Amino acid sequence: MSILSPAFYKQFIRPALFRQDPEQAHLLTHQLVAKCRPLWPMLSKSFVYTGSHLSCNLFGKSLHNPVGLAAGFDKNGDLAEFLNYLGFGFAEIGSVTAISKEGNPKPRLFRLERDGAVINRMGLNGEGADAIAAKLEHAKFGLPLGLNIAKTNDPNIVGDGAVKDILYTFDKIKSLPLTYVTINASCPNTKEGIVTEASHMRTVFTEVGKLNSGRLPILVKLSPDSSPELVAEMVEAASACGLSGFVCGNTSTGRENLSTDSAAITAIGLGGLSGKPLKNKALQLCRLVHSLKKSSQIIIGCGGIFSGQDAYQFISAGASFLQIYTGLVYEGPGLPLLINQELSAILHQNGQSLHEAIGAGQQVPA
Ligand SMILES: Cc1cc2nc3c(=O)[nH]c(=O)nc-3n(C[C@H](O)[C@H](O)[C@H](O)COP(=O)(O)O)c2cc1C
């Protein structure tokens, strides 16, 4: 068993991490990734997928593989220089907001171990657009980076103020060497919550478009909790305003089909559910968006991806790229490599290229 394999992680490292408070464990992992800086080039041999048939192209940038890091893990862009060593093909940092905020009171991050899930109500904590833009201006990105922007978590910022708040952030980051920007329209952890009116987003998309002189590809991150009607309106607004694609999707406020004791779930309270129980909802969202979007627009599939089979299901549902977060908590840093190896084997078995599998609709039994 390699010291860096998912089996080693699950047997020896995860039990130690899971004895810690979840947010503390996250901070520790973060610090470890940053502190191991000089070791990463050597360690990366154990994490990086070296095959060639998962190579793909994200808005003109060559990716070694389609597996990315989801927003929320590196909110302030501290790991932008190392994430390639962990075997990711790309990463999305943020959410970044105009004003620096501490987020919701702690505790605000909870593991549901029996479900392979997490509930979080972080509430868009982060250093704010000015600090993050200054930090990233001189960073050497190790891989293509997207940046996720969201409205500042302040219930007093509404209407025109909300649009201006998002525009402020976009203006700050638009000159960074980013591969794309995602507008987060689906954070369940602020008072305003998930966007419920596509007309509001249409205004945001239009105004961002006016500022987007560098023609950065813009995506919108959708909620798996939105009704099919709202999703259709959002896709229509995004297409009309020239957006380049969709992240499908964010965490869910739903609590269906969980094995964790219902009293424990009630005690946790509000927050967005991620991980294994989210997968089917996220897949449904992918399928719906795939059926509605323009062929030139892309989907990044995200929600409960823990294996190559999961990844293949998202690709079959229409995703060209994938993102993971909660899987890393449960499976460890070897997960991108594992997903890529398994995905490559499934494609080989089916006689498909990655490109041919996108939206092909074939189902792999879960
Ligand atoms: C602790 C935590 C913080 C997150 N923060 C953000 C965020 O700031 N912005 C965002 O768009 N998504 C955020 N997400 C959602 C993830 O990007 C992803 O959409 C979701 O977790 C589903 O993927 P997963 O099941 O692989 O975790 C967060 C998720 C977690 C678990």
Ligand as a Chemical Component Dictionary entry (heavy atoms), coordinates in Angstrom:
data_LIG
# 
_chem_comp.id                   LIG 
_chem_comp.type                 NON-POLYMER 
_chem_comp.pdbx_formal_charge   0 
_chem_comp.three_letter_code    LIG 
# 
loop_
_chem_comp_atom.comp_id 
_chem_comp_atom.atom_id 
_chem_comp_atom.alt_atom_id 
_chem_comp_atom.type_symbol 
_chem_comp_atom.charge 
_chem_comp_atom.model_Cartn_x 
_chem_comp_atom.model_Cartn_y 
_chem_comp_atom.model_Cartn_z 
_chem_comp_atom.pdbx_ordinal 
LIG C1  C1  C 0 -16.962 23.580 3.078  1  
LIG C2  C2  C 0 -17.481 23.924 1.718  2  
LIG C3  C3  C 0 -17.383 25.241 1.265  3  
LIG C4  C4  C 0 -17.861 25.583 0.009  4  
LIG N1  N1  N 0 -17.736 26.871 -0.423 5  
LIG C5  C5  C 0 -18.165 27.203 -1.683 6  
LIG C6  C6  C 0 -17.995 28.522 -2.168 7  
LIG O1  O1  O 0 -17.440 29.403 -1.500 8  
LIG N2  N2  N 0 -18.481 28.800 -3.407 9  
LIG C7  C7  C 0 -19.091 27.858 -4.198 10 
LIG O2  O2  O 0 -19.494 28.156 -5.326 11 
LIG N3  N3  N 0 -19.234 26.585 -3.753 12 
LIG C8  C8  C 0 -18.786 26.243 -2.538 13 
LIG N4  N4  N 0 -18.936 24.959 -2.090 14 
LIG C9  C9  C 0 -19.626 23.970 -2.941 15 
LIG C10 C10 C 0 -18.645 23.116 -3.750 16 
LIG O3  O3  O 0 -17.915 23.893 -4.665 17 
LIG C11 C11 C 0 -19.419 22.029 -4.544 18 
LIG O4  O4  O 0 -20.280 22.668 -5.447 19 
LIG C12 C12 C 0 -20.240 21.109 -3.643 20 
LIG O5  O5  O 0 -19.555 20.830 -2.451 21 
LIG C13 C13 C 0 -20.595 19.791 -4.332 22 
LIG O6  O6  O 0 -19.441 19.051 -4.653 23 
LIG P1  P1  P 0 -18.895 17.836 -3.726 24 
LIG O7  O7  O 0 -20.049 16.922 -3.455 25 
LIG O8  O8  O 0 -17.792 17.229 -4.528 26 
LIG O9  O9  O 0 -18.387 18.478 -2.483 27 
LIG C14 C14 C 0 -18.461 24.590 -0.825 28 
LIG C15 C15 C 0 -18.539 23.268 -0.373 29 
LIG C16 C16 C 0 -18.054 22.923 0.885  30 
LIG C17 C17 C 0 -18.150 21.499 1.342  31 
# 
loop_
_chem_comp_bond.comp_id 
_chem_comp_bond.atom_id_1 
_chem_comp_bond.atom_id_2 
_chem_comp_bond.value_order 
_chem_comp_bond.pdbx_ordinal 
LIG C1  C2  SING 1  
LIG C2  C3  SING 2  
LIG C2  C16 DOUB 3  
LIG C3  C4  DOUB 4  
LIG C4  N1  SING 5  
LIG C4  C14 SING 6  
LIG N1  C5  DOUB 7  
LIG C5  C6  SING 8  
LIG C5  C8  SING 9  
LIG C6  O1  DOUB 10 
LIG C6  N2  SING 11 
LIG N2  C7  SING 12 
LIG C7  O2  DOUB 13 
LIG C7  N3  SING 14 
LIG N3  C8  DOUB 15 
LIG C8  N4  SING 16 
LIG N4  C9  SING 17 
LIG N4  C14 SING 18 
LIG C9  C10 SING 19 
LIG C10 O3  SING 20 
LIG C10 C11 SING 21 
LIG C11 O4  SING 22 
LIG C11 C12 SING 23 
LIG C12 O5  SING 24 
LIG C12 C13 SING 25 
LIG C13 O6  SING 26 
LIG O6  P1  SING 27 
LIG P1  O7  DOUB 28 
LIG P1  O8  SING 29 
LIG P1  O9  SING 30 
LIG C14 C15 DOUB 31 
LIG C15 C16 SING 32 
LIG C16 C17 SING 33 
# 
